[in-house]
Amino acid sequence: MEPLHSMRVMIVENDDLNATLLQLQLEREGLQVVGVAGTVQHALGMIDELQPQLAFLDFWLAGDEDSTSVAEALAARGIPFLVATGMETSQLPAVFDAGVKLSKPYVGSDLRRALSMALRPAE
């Protein structure tokens, strides 16, 4: 998957183990993980500071936070994103329609397909 080679990606995930496993998966696909944020505030700061080319969001974060405002900021900047959730994807707020929705649990082939979809040029 050549288009992914060295692409800068940020991860928004509050669970350290899940973030580490996701980072390993993304790096295996050739992406460069530039940062991991566990809160909305940290994620919003990282968008401007690190200027990722792609973002991977977990919907639910710690402290009853969700990543809706992060998705809004990414969409406003035209940065593609994926969102992973264990809930029914149709229940996600409308802003997530701008990204690619990935249902948990997922396997490597699901992640590769979602990455490909997220980076597909808009039609």
C-alpha positions as CSV (number, residue, x, y, z in Angstrom):
1,M,0.0,0.0,0.0
2,E,2.4,2.6,-1.2
3,P,0.3,5.8,-0.6
4,L,0.5,5.1,3.1
5,H,4.3,5.0,3.2
6,S,5.5,7.6,5.8
7,M,2.1,9.3,5.9
8,R,1.8,11.3,9.2
9,V,-1.0,9.9,11.4
10,M,-2.2,10.8,14.9
11,I,-4.1,8.5,17.2
12,V,-6.9,9.6,19.5
13,E,-7.3,6.8,22.1
14,N,-7.4,7.0,25.9
15,D,-6.6,3.3,26.5
16,D,-2.8,3.0,26.5
17,L,-2.8,-0.7,25.5
18,N,-5.2,-0.1,22.6
19,A,-3.2,2.9,21.5
20,T,0.0,0.9,21.5
21,L,-1.5,-2.0,19.6
22,L,-3.0,0.4,17.0
23,Q,0.3,2.3,16.7
24,L,2.0,-1.0,15.9
25,Q,-0.6,-1.9,13.3
26,L,-0.4,1.5,11.6
27,E,3.4,1.4,11.5
28,R,3.2,-2.1,10.0
29,E,1.1,-0.5,7.2
30,G,3.9,2.1,6.6
31,L,2.4,5.0,8.4
32,Q,4.4,7.3,10.7
33,V,2.5,7.8,14.0
34,V,3.4,11.4,15.1
35,G,1.4,11.4,18.3
36,V,-1.2,9.8,20.6
37,A,-3.8,11.9,22.4
38,G,-6.0,10.5,25.2
39,T,-8.3,13.6,25.6
40,V,-10.1,15.9,23.3
41,Q,-8.1,18.9,24.4
42,H,-4.8,17.2,23.7
43,A,-6.0,16.0,20.3
44,L,-7.1,19.4,19.3
45,G,-3.7,20.8,20.2
46,M,-2.0,18.1,18.3
47,I,-3.9,18.8,15.1
48,D,-2.3,22.3,14.8
49,E,1.0,21.3,16.3
50,L,1.7,18.1,14.4
51,Q,-0.3,18.7,11.2
52,P,-1.2,15.1,10.6
53,Q,-2.2,13.9,7.2
54,L,-4.6,11.3,8.7
55,A,-6.2,10.7,12.1
56,F,-7.5,7.5,13.8
57,L,-10.1,8.3,16.4
58,D,-11.7,6.1,19.1
59,F,-15.3,7.5,19.5
60,W,-15.5,7.1,23.3
61,L,-12.7,8.6,25.4
62,A,-12.2,8.8,29.2
63,G,-14.3,10.9,31.4
64,D,-17.4,10.6,29.3
65,E,-15.7,12.5,26.4
66,D,-16.2,11.6,22.9
67,S,-14.2,12.5,19.8
68,T,-16.9,14.5,18.0
69,S,-15.2,17.9,18.3
70,V,-12.0,16.3,17.1
71,A,-13.8,15.0,14.0
72,E,-15.3,18.4,13.4
73,A,-11.8,20.1,13.6
74,L,-10.4,17.4,11.2
75,A,-13.2,17.8,8.7
76,A,-12.9,21.6,8.8
77,R,-9.3,21.3,7.8
78,G,-9.9,18.6,5.2
79,I,-7.8,16.0,7.1
80,P,-9.1,12.4,6.5
81,F,-10.0,10.4,9.5
82,L,-11.2,7.0,10.7
83,V,-13.3,6.4,13.7
84,A,-13.5,3.1,15.5
85,T,-16.5,2.3,17.8
86,G,-18.1,-0.7,19.4
87,M,-21.5,0.9,19.1
88,E,-23.7,0.8,15.9
89,T,-22.0,3.1,13.4
90,S,-25.3,4.6,12.4
91,Q,-25.7,6.0,15.9
92,L,-22.6,8.2,15.5
93,P,-23.1,12.0,15.1
94,A,-23.4,13.2,11.5
95,V,-19.8,14.7,11.4
96,F,-18.4,11.2,11.4
97,D,-20.0,10.7,7.9
98,A,-17.0,12.8,6.7
99,G,-14.7,10.0,7.8
100,V,-14.6,6.2,7.6
101,K,-16.4,4.2,10.3
102,L,-14.8,1.0,11.6
103,S,-16.8,-1.3,13.8
104,K,-15.0,-2.9,16.8
105,P,-13.7,-5.5,16.9
106,Y,-11.9,-5.4,13.6
107,V,-9.0,-7.4,12.1
108,G,-6.0,-6.2,10.1
109,S,-7.8,-6.6,6.7
110,D,-10.6,-4.4,8.0
111,L,-8.1,-1.7,9.0
112,R,-6.3,-1.8,5.6
113,R,-9.6,-1.5,3.8
114,A,-10.7,1.4,6.0
115,L,-7.3,3.2,5.5
116,S,-7.7,2.8,1.8
117,M,-11.2,4.2,1.9
118,A,-10.1,7.2,4.1
119,L,-7.4,8.1,1.6
120,R,-9.5,7.7,-1.6
121,P,-9.9,11.0,-3.4
122,A,-13.3,12.6,-3.1
123,E,-15.6,12.0,-6.0
